[in-house]
Amino acid sequence: MTTMTEASVREFKMPDVGEGLTEAEILKWYVQPGDTVTDGQVVCEVETAKAAVELPIPYDGVVRELHFPEGTTVDVGTSIIAVDVSGGTAAPAPAPAEAAPEPEPEQPQGRQPVLVGYGVAASSTKRRPRKGPAVPVQEASAAIQTELNGHGHGPAAVKERPLAKPPVRKLAKDLGVDLTTVTPTGPDGIITREDVHAAAAPQKAPEPVVAAPVTPAPAVVTYDGARETRIPVKGVRKATAAAMVGSAFTAPHVTEFVTVDVTRTVKLVEELKQDKDMQGLRVNPLLLIAKALLVAIKRNPDINASWDEANQEIVVKHYVNLGIAAATPRGLIVPNIKDAHDKTLPQLAESLGELVSTAREGKTSPAAMQGGTVTITNVGVFGVDTGTPILNPGESAILAIGAIKLQPWVHKGKVKPRQVTTLALSFDHRLVDGELGSKVLADVAAILEQPKRLITWA
């Protein structure tokens, strides 16, 4: 029987599965201690601030320990599972008391294997022992201090030289500031320029103390669990909330509306469902509206841009990654169709179907939600006429689609029942003015009223 040693145990750490994320919640374990795992086998599902992701183990072995239960939020880089890779299957056995510890294996020279997301393991550096008996630093310091105090050859305490960089020392000298009197705020006790300026500033006279009115302590708030349900805000919901707040208070939003007769578009949807080239694909009004928006962007390319605050530049994108807002059990997510501008109508329908199905299953990858340029949100599926959508961070425009309803409409001089909807376009007014926003919205509306423009304008 093979027993496990510490050298044979590999620790699998929580990777960064979303490019810069700092934590993830363990949703479900697919293995338990004692189970055999193979390289590439999915061992758990985690939820990040972007999506739910399955994590594969990068080596073969037997699960020794799960470090965290389901529902725990773990920092990236923290070990979550221990696996014995020695090839044994037995449970760990205690070593005999008189057994000497096994020496650690030496690391081979040259490059070490690197697991993506973890980097190279830190190597230990051996130093040659000093000659002669070593004297502990604390004992040496105490001896010096005792000698100085006993014979009167020095002060009662030996002051250490303040830590500061040469430019800071020169600044202190120019301002006449004694560095030994400055309180450091830099890392590792280093005195900064701000510390010197603060020490050189004239001290304000103390303000007279005014007795503050006595206020009663706040009452303890209690909640009735039978009448209220409190849901922790985390994962996708937490990230969405932070992104929307940041977008609403960073980009100056403007929203324009147009009500459109989409009767011909609805008829075209029914015709396309019978087309042999569209068999098995998702064909609905959203597909034609998405295509109409892509044509409008082609005619007005400046709408497909972003604002670079750091460089004070407008970045016009020559590609369209079309985001589609999707409501999921974990919250609102916005995956996007990469290079949607290059796709034919059947290709766009296929991509749209895959995007929606993946989102509903909760399997959308973080990469699918990055790099979007323009977004569509379909609030009409909830029976809502329209709304004022908030921009997805980093984008300049978002189109909201309202419910398509049969309404009285003046058509060819007569009032007739027609299929009507309302579109709302929100845009970042820093880089999209009213003229550009109006042109894009008007082009989308014109195409939906006369779908044949998809051929003449595309």
C-alpha positions in Angstrom: 0.0 0.0 0.0 1.3 3.4 -0.9 1.1 6.2 1.6 0.9 9.9 0.8 3.8 12.3 1.7 3.7 16.0 1.9 5.9 16.2 -1.2 3.3 14.2 -3.2 0.4 16.6 -2.4 -0.4 19.3 -4.9 -2.5 22.3 -3.9 -4.8 23.7 -6.6 -5.4 27.4 -6.2 -8.3 29.5 -7.2 -7.3 30.9 -10.6 -8.2 34.3 -12.1 -10.9 33.2 -14.6 -12.0 36.7 -15.5 -8.9 38.8 -16.2 -8.4 40.8 -13.1 -11.0 39.4 -10.8 -10.0 39.1 -7.1 -12.4 36.5 -5.8 -15.0 33.8 -6.7 -17.7 31.8 -4.9 -17.6 28.1 -4.9 -21.1 27.0 -6.1 -20.7 23.2 -6.3 -18.1 20.5 -5.8 -18.1 17.6 -8.3 -15.6 15.6 -6.3 -15.1 14.5 -2.7 -12.0 13.3 -0.7 -10.9 9.9 -1.9 -12.1 10.4 -5.5 -9.7 9.9 -8.3 -9.2 12.8 -10.7 -7.5 13.1 -14.1 -5.9 16.1 -15.8 -8.6 18.3 -17.3 -11.4 16.9 -15.2 -13.9 19.5 -13.9 -13.8 19.4 -10.1 -16.0 22.4 -9.1 -18.1 25.3 -10.4 -17.4 28.8 -9.2 -19.2 32.1 -9.7 -17.2 35.3 -10.3 -18.4 38.8 -10.7 -19.0 38.0 -14.4 -20.3 34.5 -14.8 -20.4 30.9 -13.5 -17.3 28.9 -14.6 -16.3 25.3 -14.3 -12.7 24.7 -13.1 -10.7 21.7 -14.4 -7.9 20.2 -12.3 -4.4 20.4 -14.0 -3.0 17.0 -12.9 -3.9 13.3 -12.1 -4.2 12.0 -8.6 -6.5 11.3 -5.6 -8.5 14.1 -3.8 -7.1 14.5 -0.3 -9.0 17.5 1.0 -11.5 20.2 0.0 -10.4 23.3 1.8 -13.7 25.2 1.5 -17.4 24.2 1.5 -19.9 25.2 -1.1 -21.1 28.8 -0.8 -17.7 30.1 0.4 -16.2 33.2 -1.4 -12.4 32.6 -1.9 -9.7 35.0 -2.9 -7.9 34.3 -6.2 -4.6 32.5 -5.4 -5.9 30.7 -2.4 -5.6 26.9 -2.4 -9.1 25.3 -2.6 -8.3 21.5 -3.1 -5.4 19.2 -2.2 -4.6 16.3 -4.5 -2.2 13.4 -3.9 -0.3 12.9 -7.2 1.9 10.0 -6.0 -0.4 7.4 -7.6 -1.5 6.0 -4.2 -5.1 5.5 -3.2 -4.9 5.1 0.5 -5.8 7.6 3.1 -3.0 9.5 4.8 -1.3 7.5 7.5 0.5 9.1 10.5 4.2 8.8 10.4 6.0 6.9 13.3 7.2 9.2 16.0 10.8 8.2 15.7 10.9 8.5 11.9 13.1 11.3 10.6 11.6 13.7 8.1 12.3 13.0 4.5 14.6 15.6 2.8 12.8 17.8 0.3 13.6 17.0 -3.4 16.0 19.4 -5.1 14.6 21.5 -7.8 16.1 20.9 -11.3 18.2 23.7 -12.9 16.8 25.7 -15.8 13.2 26.6 -16.5 10.5 25.2 -14.3 7.0 24.1 -15.5 4.5 27.0 -15.1 0.7 26.5 -14.6 -1.1 29.3 -16.3 -2.4 31.8 -13.8 0.0 30.8 -11.0 3.5 31.7 -12.2 6.7 30.0 -11.1 7.0 28.7 -7.5 9.3 30.8 -5.4 12.7 29.0 -5.0 14.6 29.0 -1.7 18.1 30.6 -1.7 20.8 29.0 0.5 23.5 31.2 2.0 26.9 30.0 3.3 27.1 29.9 7.1 29.1 32.6 8.8 32.4 31.7 10.5 32.5 31.8 14.2 29.7 31.8 16.8 26.6 33.7 15.8 25.3 36.3 18.2 21.5 36.9 18.1 20.7 40.5 17.1 18.5 41.0 20.1 21.3 40.0 22.5 23.9 42.2 20.7 21.6 45.2 20.8 20.8 44.7 24.5 24.6 44.4 25.3 25.4 47.6 23.5 22.5 49.4 25.2 23.5 48.1 28.7 27.1 49.2 28.2 26.1 52.7 27.1 23.6 53.2 29.9 26.0 51.8 32.5 29.0 53.9 31.7 27.4 57.1 30.6 29.0 57.0 27.2 25.7 57.5 25.2 22.1 58.4 25.5 19.6 56.1 27.2 18.2 55.0 23.8 19.9 54.7 20.4 17.9 56.4 17.7 17.6 54.7 14.3 18.3 56.8 11.2 14.9 57.8 9.6 14.1 56.0 6.3 13.8 58.5 3.4 15.0 58.8 -0.2 17.7 61.3 -1.1 15.3 63.8 -2.7 13.2 63.7 0.4 16.2 64.3 2.6 17.2 67.3 0.6 13.7 68.7 0.7 13.7 68.3 4.5 17.1 70.1 4.7 15.8 73.0 2.5 12.7 73.4 4.7 14.6 73.0 7.9 12.7 69.9 9.0 14.3 67.4 11.4 13.5 64.0 9.9 13.6 62.4 13.3 10.5 64.4 14.3 8.5 63.4 11.2 5.9 60.7 11.3 6.3 58.4 8.2 3.3 57.3 6.2 5.0 55.5 3.4 5.4 51.7 3.0 7.8 50.1 5.5 8.0 53.3 7.5 9.5 55.4 4.7 9.1 59.2 5.0 7.5 60.8 1.9 7.5 64.3 0.5 4.0 64.8 1.8 5.2 63.9 5.3 7.9 66.6 5.1 5.5 69.2 3.8 3.1 68.3 6.6 5.8 68.7 9.2 6.9 72.1 7.8 3.4 73.5 7.7 2.6 75.9 10.6 0.6 74.2 13.3 -2.9 75.5 13.7 -3.9 76.7 17.1 -6.2 74.2 18.9 -9.8 75.0 18.5 -11.9 75.5 21.6 -13.6 72.3 22.6 -17.3 72.6 22.4 -19.4 70.0 24.2 -21.4 68.0 21.6 -25.0 67.5 22.3 -25.8 64.2 23.8 -27.7 62.0 21.4 -29.4 58.8 22.3 -27.8 55.6 21.0 -29.5 54.3 17.8 -32.1 51.7 18.4 -31.1 48.1 17.4 -32.9 47.3 14.1 -34.5 43.8 14.0 -36.0 42.0 11.1 -38.9 39.6 11.0 -37.7 36.6 9.0 -41.3 35.5 8.4 -42.2 38.9 6.7 -38.9 39.7 5.0 -36.2 38.0 2.9 -32.7 39.4 2.8 -30.6 38.3 -0.2 -26.8 38.9 -0.1 -25.6 41.0 -3.0 -22.6 39.2 -4.6 -21.3 37.7 -7.8 -23.0 38.8 -11.0 -25.6 41.0 -9.2 -22.9 42.9 -7.2 -20.8 43.5 -10.3 -23.8 44.6 -12.3 -24.9 47.1 -9.6 -21.4 48.6 -9.4 -21.1 48.9 -13.2 -24.5 50.6 -13.6 -23.7 53.1 -10.8 -20.4 53.8 -12.3 -21.9 54.2 -15.8 -24.8 56.4 -14.7 -22.6 58.8 -12.8 -19.6 58.9 -15.3 -21.2 59.1 -18.7 -23.7 61.9 -19.4 -26.7 59.9 -20.7 -29.1 61.2 -23.3 -32.1 59.1 -24.5 -34.2 59.6 -27.6 -37.4 57.7 -28.6 -39.2 56.8 -31.8 -42.4 54.9 -32.3 -42.3 52.7 -35.4 -44.7 50.7 -37.6 -43.0 47.4 -37.8 -45.8 45.5 -39.6 -43.6 44.7 -42.6 -40.8 43.5 -40.4 -43.1 41.1 -38.6 -44.3 39.7 -41.9 -40.6 39.3 -43.1 -39.9 37.3 -39.9 -42.7 34.9 -40.8 -41.4 34.5 -44.3 -37.8 33.9 -43.1 -39.0 31.1 -40.8 -40.1 29.2 -44.0 -36.8 29.9 -45.8 -34.7 26.8 -46.2 -31.5 28.8 -45.4 -32.9 29.7 -42.0 -34.2 26.3 -41.0 -33.2 25.4 -37.4 -32.2 29.0 -36.6 -33.6 31.5 -34.2 -35.7 33.9 -36.3 -37.6 36.6 -34.5 -37.9 40.4 -34.6 -34.8 40.8 -32.4 -32.7 39.3 -35.2 -33.9 41.9 -37.8 -33.6 44.7 -35.3 -30.0 43.6 -34.6 -29.3 43.6 -38.3 -30.9 47.0 -38.7 -28.7 48.4 -35.9 -25.6 47.0 -37.6 -26.6 48.7 -40.9 -27.2 52.0 -39.1 -23.7 51.7 -37.5 -22.2 51.1 -40.9 -23.9 54.3 -42.1 -22.9 56.2 -39.0 -19.6 54.7 -37.8 -18.8 57.3 -35.2 -21.6 55.9 -32.9 -19.4 52.8 -32.4 -16.9 54.4 -30.1 -15.7 54.7 -26.5 -14.3 57.5 -24.3 -10.7 57.2 -23.1 -10.7 59.3 -20.0 -7.0 58.8 -19.2 -5.8 60.1 -22.6 -8.8 62.3 -23.3 -9.5 60.6 -26.6 -12.4 59.2 -28.5 -11.7 55.7 -29.7 -13.7 54.8 -32.8 -14.0 51.0 -33.3 -13.8 49.5 -36.8 -15.6 46.4 -35.6 -18.9 45.7 -33.8 -19.1 43.4 -30.9 -22.9 43.4 -30.5 -24.0 43.0 -26.9 -27.3 41.4 -26.1 -28.6 42.0 -22.5 -29.9 38.7 -21.0 -31.7 38.1 -17.8 -30.5 35.0 -15.9 -31.2 33.5 -12.5 -27.9 35.0 -11.3 -28.7 38.5 -12.6 -28.4 40.6 -15.8 -25.4 39.8 -18.0 -24.4 41.2 -21.4 -22.5 38.7 -23.6 -21.7 40.0 -27.1 -21.4 38.6 -30.6 -17.9 39.1 -31.7 -17.4 40.8 -35.1 -21.2 40.9 -35.7 -20.6 43.4 -38.5 -19.1 40.7 -40.7 -21.9 38.1 -40.3 -24.6 37.3 -42.8 -28.2 37.1 -41.5 -28.1 33.3 -41.1 -24.7 33.6 -39.3 -26.1 36.3 -37.0 -29.1 34.2 -36.3 -26.9 31.2 -35.3 -24.7 33.4 -33.1 -27.8 34.9 -31.4 -29.3 31.5 -30.7 -26.0 30.2 -29.1 -25.7 33.4 -27.0 -29.2 33.1 -25.6 -29.0 29.4 -24.9 -25.6 29.6 -23.2 -26.8 32.6 -21.0 -30.0 30.7 -19.9 -27.9 27.7 -18.9 -25.6 30.0 -16.9 -22.5 28.9 -18.9 -21.6 32.2 -20.4 -17.8 32.6 -20.2 -16.1 35.8 -19.0 -14.5 36.3 -22.4 -18.0 36.4 -24.0 -18.9 39.4 -21.9 -15.7 41.5 -22.6 -15.0 43.8 -25.4 -18.6 44.9 -26.3 -19.0 48.0 -28.4 -22.8 48.5 -28.7 -25.7 46.8 -26.8 -29.3 45.9 -27.4 -31.8 45.3 -24.6 -35.2 43.8 -25.3 -37.6 44.9 -22.6 -40.5 44.2 -24.9 -40.4 40.5 -23.9 -41.8 41.6 -20.5 -44.6 43.5 -22.1 -43.0 46.9 -21.5 -43.4 49.7 -24.0 -39.9 51.1 -23.7 -37.4 52.4 -21.2 -34.3 54.6 -20.6 -31.5 52.0 -20.7 -28.2 52.7 -18.9 -25.0 52.3 -21.0 -22.9 49.2 -20.6 -19.5 50.6 -19.2 -17.0 51.4 -22.0 -19.7 51.7 -24.7 -21.3 54.7 -26.3 -24.8 53.5 -27.2 -27.5 51.1 -26.2 -30.8 50.4 -28.0 -33.9 49.4 -26.0 -36.7 47.5 -27.9 -40.3 47.8 -26.6 -43.2 45.4 -26.9 -44.6 45.0 -30.4 -48.4 45.5 -30.2 -51.3 45.8 -32.6 -52.4 49.5 -32.5 -54.4 51.9 -34.6 -52.1 53.6 -37.0 -52.5 56.0 -40.0 -51.4 53.9 -43.0 -51.9 55.3 -46.5 -54.3 57.9 -45.3 -56.5 55.6 -43.3 -56.5 54.4 -39.7 -55.7 50.7 -39.7 -54.5 48.2 -37.1 -50.7 47.9 -37.4 -47.9 46.3 -35.5 -46.2 49.1 -33.6 -43.2 49.3 -31.2 -41.2 52.1 -29.5 -37.4 52.2 -29.7 -35.2 54.1 -27.2 -31.5 54.9 -27.9 -29.3 56.0 -25.0 -25.9 57.4 -25.8 -22.9 59.0 -24.2 -23.2 62.8 -24.9 -19.5 63.3 -24.5 -18.8 61.7 -27.9 -22.2 61.4 -29.5 -24.2 64.6 -30.1 -27.9 64.9 -30.8 -27.4 64.8 -34.5 -25.5 61.6 -34.6 -27.7 59.9 -32.1 -30.8 60.9 -34.0 -29.4 59.7 -37.4 -28.7 56.2 -36.0 -32.1 55.9 -34.4 -33.9 57.2 -37.5 -32.0 54.7 -39.7 -33.0 51.8 -37.5 -36.6 53.0 -37.6 -36.6 53.4 -41.4 -35.2 49.9 -41.9 -37.9 48.3 -39.6 -40.6 50.2 -41.5 -39.2 49.2 -44.9 -37.1 46.0 -44.4 -36.0 46.0 -48.0 -33.6 48.8 -47.0 -31.5 46.0 -45.4 -30.6 45.1 -49.0 -30.1 48.5 -50.4 -28.3 50.0 -47.4 -26.2 47.0 -46.2 
